[in-house]
Amino acid sequence: FQINRISISGSQKIGVLNEIQGIVQDEIGGRDFFVWPRGNILFVDVQDLEKKVNERMVLDYLDIQKKYLRTLKIKATEKVPVLVWNEGEYYYYIDRKGVVLRAVNFDEIGYDLPLINRGTTTEVFINKVVVGETDIEFVLKVISKFGQKFKDLNISQVVVHDEINNKMLFYTDEG
């Protein structure tokens, strides 16, 4: 009863699908106690498999189901960043809740997102909140309204000056 098919859907990015498939194949490959194959559909622990995938990836939604005829059916959607946190030479994707998703090189930023920072040095940790959800909503509303009013200008950077974010500076492309 070895798993011979892994069906993955839900994401638009091939890289995300490939990474999920790689993690799952790592977990179901090999043998337990050098005897029992881990890829047996009857003995695969779906909750443990979901936990392993979530530990290694930042996903918004993940559902793994066993389909008897040796198939694992996986539905997953990745979290989409809304801002890029800039801390000195380092950049991080931030989601709608203000949680740091992952570090990213400036050259590899795959979205057209404004930069946000505190203007001073701030400790940044993956999967931790760096700025509040209401502040993120406020920044996104300002950017949206600004874009509607001024078609030729874009907000490229936001600086929040303190922990309670009672002062924010919005910079356009021209500074």
ABEGO torsion letter per residue (X at the ends): XBBABBBBBGBABAAAAAAAAAAAAAAABEBBGGABBAABAAABBAAAAAAAAAAABBBABBBBBBBBGGBBBBBBBBBBBABBBBBEABBBBBBAAGBBABBBBAAABABBBBBBBAGBBBBBBBGBBABBAAAAAAAAAAAAAAAAABAABBBABBBBABAAGABBBBBBAAX
